[in-house]
Amino acid sequence: MTATVPDTMTLTEHLGELRVRIIRSGLAVVIGAVAIIAFYGRVLDFLIQPYRDLCESQPEAFCPGSDADAPLVNAFSPTEGFSARIRIGMYGGIIAALPVILWQIWRFVVPALEAKEKKYAIPFVISSVVLFGAGASLAYLTVGRALEFLIRWSDESVNQVFGIEKYISLVGLMIFAFGIGFLLPVLLVFLQLVNVVTPRILIGAWRYAIVAIFCLAAVITPSGDPVTLMMLAGPMIVLYFVAVLIGWVIERSRRRSSAAA
């Protein structure tokens, strides 16, 4: 049962509340990480599948001289395999605990909101999870194209041998980059709910927003290739205007309520 948080809190109470939320989120991540590590083999196969598909499509171009039964990623130190397992558990634990983390964030922010804004808690969590999942899925589908671009540009004379830790880091960071990028409309809708910005301001600044989105996508994409950049920036631009549309609907609903009152 969640404790009721008073509307006014002292700084000490705010820090105590923040500590409780962080602890609960951390426990959820640990539980999720243990569950992911328990299925490490299947998760690893799932993450390697984009590279495997790339090798099967054009073996001479992307995996020359490799045996069909040979591993596609390698460990270059005795601890690298263990580090990769922990890294997969950490990434997977955060993703599995995402609903809990988002709920804890919302519960921490709730005291600063008005009563009519607190009703958006469930839509906030559900939409955030759905959008993060959509971004993560797009990232997974983009991994193969990103690898294809990077391998082609490394030159044919370079033998492509991937370390498991580096490969997992690339895939994991791509998933988080796309997932966080897809949360942009949730942030913009929230800012419109609390009257920090208005749809009119966002529409007026659409040119600057597009430039900022491309810059943000360039910063957060771990591979740095133009394919990944465009695959992330394109949907983020569309989601930006979707957020503006939602804000306009909310603003119009508020005006009708005020007129009726």
Steps between C-alpha positions, in 0.01 A plus 500: 500500500648837398529758773317828448736788443395836646458798269769703680827339606820629651837455329584212736170330422562545126843338532355215704228447243760503220707240686198270535419531129862430401517194727178357359617560145838343578337189646283466188811525280681234706204260477474562125875449455491166684213386278684605182825332607305178563420497127839636392553252217171578330543873547852488355379306195225756453747790509743331260225412251528827297870435439427135419238604245750741346759225469252259348382754242850584370760275666789599274442871555441503876634171641766377256656166584284441807365156575123470525532343844767743622403767753442845352620692808809423704639565847849650500562470872405249773264752659331629186241222484404558863485877444272448202265285709482770769451770238211311340347450843533873577350615170224240514428575866446869428269422209304241701467742793399794279132503608604507866761772437251717312239452770747604770595809298136593464428447871793726586376774265131469596509732807599791273201444269142612530224249567373506140851417373554205735242294308751460216718259703390178329505647146846642573643162600326300227588742220861521618538122506337463157713774345821368655413153373434639151835680503682193628340284229601747230855503639517121482384509138756772425802315645552296183502807276734685735742206503479475122595867461782482756649181353488632144675821600774322693646371170526145365854460632376524861409167657179544696530323837260635759559481875192391690515788749531766228224342295260479796580859593421618146167317483403592857582869457312511169192355669519758779569786258196417288283430805589830665461687172149363462409640844523855358121539453434390859731774625345762272145404596595517868652848454178611331291354781685707760490809275876527454453518123197530273419342163534843340859532628592151382354557154677834473833337583463198271807589290720527806345181636594303188859623519510416873359151433768427242770625740358292784476191279861550390613522862311203644549250214799286605598384150514852355401382152254697284265202463436481874480880521223520240314199641483674838454863397216428256258345751598758764394782266166329437451445875578867562202609291283227654581645843404847376168362372429334836585824678262690273220252584570541872504879471173499309342274762612739774343795320170317467505409869573861595220627276254249645599597855 
